[in-house]
Amino acid sequence: MFGRIVAVAFAVLLVIAIVPPFRNAAALGASKVILFVASPLAPDIDDFDDLPTTTKVLASDGSTLAELDKAQRRVPVKIDDLPDHVTRAVLAAEDQDFYEHSGIDPSAVFRAFVRTAQGQTQGGSTITQQLAKINYTARERTLLRKLKELLFATQLEKKYSKDTLLQRYLNQVYFGEGAYGIEAAAQTFFAVSAKDLTPAQAALLAGKIRAPEVIDPRKREKESLDRRNQVLDNMKQEGWLEDDEHEQARDEDIALAPKRTNAEETKAPHFVEFVKREAATIDALGGSAESRTNQLFTGGYTIETTLDPKIFDATVTAVTAQLGLPEDPVTAVATVQPGDGAIRSLFGGLDFAKTQFDMSSLAGRQAGSAFKPFVYLTALKEGIDPRTTFDGTSGRVIPCYRKDPVRNYDGEDAGGRITVDEAMVKSVNVVFAELGCQVGTKDVLDTSHDIGIPEDADTGRGAVFLGGLNGKGVNALEMASAYATFAAKGVYAEPYAIARIKNAAGKVVYERKPDTSDVFKPEEVGVLNNPLLGVVDRGTGVGAKIGRPVAGKTGTTQSNVDAWFIGYTPQLATGVWVGFPDKNQPMSRVHGRSVTGGRFPATIFADVMRAAHEGLPVEPIFTASPDSLDLKKVAPSTSVTSSSSTSSSSTSSSVPDTTTTSAPGATTTTLPGRTTTTTAAPATTTTTRPRGNTTTTSAPASTTTTVQSSSATTTTAPSP
């Protein structure tokens, strides 16, 4: 029987497709034939009488964050209460022959078969077919979906009157901006009841159904106006508008109501928006982004999320206390669980109506010195020992980096030679510019990509060693997730917000499993954790202390435009960004002081993490010695020009130091300008310098000496 239906349907569709003069009449007749043939196999639709209900979004403790269409206050309307021009506008836009056919458009079905076979999607179905899709087949993407849609449509046509089907459609179809149903759409876009819509307003709303997020009168007025007028022309052609009504409607301006938000009824609105975006990617909700969104709002699901209300509330309190005035810069905060990826809090700003664009998960900003750990890890992977020393003098010209002097934050001098570890603690720009030259821009970016920094964050032409990103940039969620890798012994976890989804019957239809990858050796991040602990203990991030082990890094970009603190414990990682979202505005005078990563962001971080860790056991952050890695490579010495920040004179100097380490099993490496002997055992080290001075020390590790550099980019980013 099923094969017979397919054969008959295909034959009819083929005739319709190749004989244009008979297409319209044949299509109407064929729809009745298909209805008769398919009726015996039509599935059960007893549940159709109940209008779909809203979906609830729950926090991790079971409390309600949002009811996704609550802001629209869905009020079903009766078709008899609507003026004719409202229903006719929808028919003119979607299905002019609705009252003549039997629920199926054979030509549209044929086109859909062809497009689906080509891996594309095809609209243009009848209103009855759209109802079948919305209510029964939206979660499928197979070639047979159209056949199932046809079967459901035939059953709907058999059981319900045309007016009943059209009424259901008007109350269920999506119009954009979270508005499901004609009443919600009228309130959302024009602040009137559906029964008070003018013909022009009704035509504009009807025209949106085909592509509700694309045909957007707020963003694409011309396209929306053209589509409205096309619907009005169809209405005139069908005899549903008189000439003067048609002309008046076409001349009517689009006067939209202010865009509404549901922030007052939603806890953590930026997080809820993230949930919506994530849900649109989950196949369990449908075979396309459109059908998933529809299911999300109307399917009566329960979405259990990862958000911890305690952490979110602590974030709101911390930001309000530090930067809560209307003229203050915006703060974005993200907290994730290391090794799992669960987003425990996402905060994009205090005023959702003002900052609906989520700065915590969508924005891209310069990272400043918060990018230095990626340079450090790249150097470890390439065998460079972090006990290698560099010249920390501010204002030096590093030829491989740029022609202008590289300065440390506020011109601070690191005091001569300094190890990479100490340069991290003090956030010394000149050292990381040189170290970055040694490993190269591509390798640093590859390291960042491994831990979730998107490939478009930098094009490869930015000053990445100091966080000057020539691309999209980074946001708080990406940085928190990257640093969570350091807390999880090198395991990167993709961040996520939805833990599981239950359908209206309470059955679990989706459950998230952590998406993780081992991107670094535990020993590598263990070595990095040493200086990042030092950043909080005695370096640029002392404001982030919370009374238990915390590691992290500050970041401040040129002219104090962006300020960061990203830090972590074994249980949680949090990223805090402060800045002005719409412009690169310096933050030199905020509450009487300049904004740096070690000030407002570090303080907010501490307040959030202190509250988040209440009741959690104190755990140490994993650390490792450089001796646990095979670090046999040191950076070669090259000529470096030194330039004083207060003088135009410069001098060149080479550093032909010779370091010898005496120990059993030692190995000797000869590099330009230096001979280095290294051992991984306790040893005595003798260093002979050009002045003839000799220094002898005992060190429990391999010993390396001075480096200068080679390879490049731009900018002199501030640091703490």
Secondary structure as GFF3:
##gff-version 3
##sequence-region A 1 720
A	DSSP	alpha_helix	2	18	.	.	.	ID=ss1
A	DSSP	three_ten_helix	20	22	.	.	.	ID=ss2
A	DSSP	alpha_helix	23	38	.	.	.	ID=ss3
A	DSSP	three_ten_helix	39	41	.	.	.	ID=ss4
A	DSSP	three_ten_helix	46	49	.	.	.	ID=ss5
A	DSSP	beta_strand	56	58	.	.	.	ID=ss6
A	DSSP	beta_strand	64	67	.	.	.	ID=ss7
A	DSSP	three_ten_helix	70	72	.	.	.	ID=ss8
A	DSSP	three_ten_helix	79	81	.	.	.	ID=ss9
A	DSSP	alpha_helix	84	94	.	.	.	ID=ss10
A	DSSP	alpha_helix	106	117	.	.	.	ID=ss11
A	DSSP	alpha_helix	127	132	.	.	.	ID=ss12
A	DSSP	pi_helix	133	137	.	.	.	ID=ss13
A	DSSP	alpha_helix	145	159	.	.	.	ID=ss14
A	DSSP	alpha_helix	162	172	.	.	.	ID=ss15
A	DSSP	beta_strand	174	176	.	.	.	ID=ss16
A	DSSP	beta_strand	179	180	.	.	.	ID=ss17
A	DSSP	alpha_helix	182	190	.	.	.	ID=ss18
A	DSSP	three_ten_helix	194	196	.	.	.	ID=ss19
A	DSSP	alpha_helix	199	208	.	.	.	ID=ss20
A	DSSP	alpha_helix	221	237	.	.	.	ID=ss21
A	DSSP	alpha_helix	243	251	.	.	.	ID=ss22
A	DSSP	three_ten_helix	263	265	.	.	.	ID=ss23
A	DSSP	alpha_helix	269	279	.	.	.	ID=ss24
A	DSSP	three_ten_helix	283	285	.	.	.	ID=ss25
A	DSSP	alpha_helix	289	298	.	.	.	ID=ss26
A	DSSP	beta_strand	302	305	.	.	.	ID=ss27
A	DSSP	alpha_helix	309	323	.	.	.	ID=ss28
A	DSSP	beta_strand	330	336	.	.	.	ID=ss29
A	DSSP	beta_strand	343	347	.	.	.	ID=ss30
A	DSSP	three_ten_helix	368	371	.	.	.	ID=ss31
A	DSSP	alpha_helix	372	381	.	.	.	ID=ss32
A	DSSP	beta_strand	389	391	.	.	.	ID=ss33
A	DSSP	three_ten_helix	409	411	.	.	.	ID=ss34
A	DSSP	beta_strand	417	419	.	.	.	ID=ss35
A	DSSP	alpha_helix	420	426	.	.	.	ID=ss36
A	DSSP	alpha_helix	429	439	.	.	.	ID=ss37
A	DSSP	alpha_helix	441	450	.	.	.	ID=ss38
A	DSSP	three_ten_helix	455	457	.	.	.	ID=ss39
A	DSSP	three_ten_helix	464	466	.	.	.	ID=ss40
A	DSSP	alpha_helix	476	487	.	.	.	ID=ss41
A	DSSP	beta_strand	491	493	.	.	.	ID=ss42
A	DSSP	beta_strand	498	502	.	.	.	ID=ss43
A	DSSP	beta_strand	508	511	.	.	.	ID=ss44
A	DSSP	beta_strand	516	518	.	.	.	ID=ss45
A	DSSP	alpha_helix	522	538	.	.	.	ID=ss46
A	DSSP	three_ten_helix	542	544	.	.	.	ID=ss47
A	DSSP	beta_strand	551	556	.	.	.	ID=ss48
A	DSSP	three_ten_helix	558	560	.	.	.	ID=ss49
A	DSSP	beta_strand	562	568	.	.	.	ID=ss50
A	DSSP	beta_strand	573	579	.	.	.	ID=ss51
A	DSSP	alpha_helix	600	612	.	.	.	ID=ss52
A	DSSP	three_ten_helix	626	628	.	.	.	ID=ss53
A	DSSP	beta_strand	640	643	.	.	.	ID=ss54
A	DSSP	beta_strand	650	653	.	.	.	ID=ss55
A	DSSP	beta_strand	658	662	.	.	.	ID=ss56
A	DSSP	beta_strand	667	671	.	.	.	ID=ss57
A	DSSP	beta_strand	674	678	.	.	.	ID=ss58
A	DSSP	beta_strand	683	688	.	.	.	ID=ss59
A	DSSP	beta_strand	694	699	.	.	.	ID=ss60
###
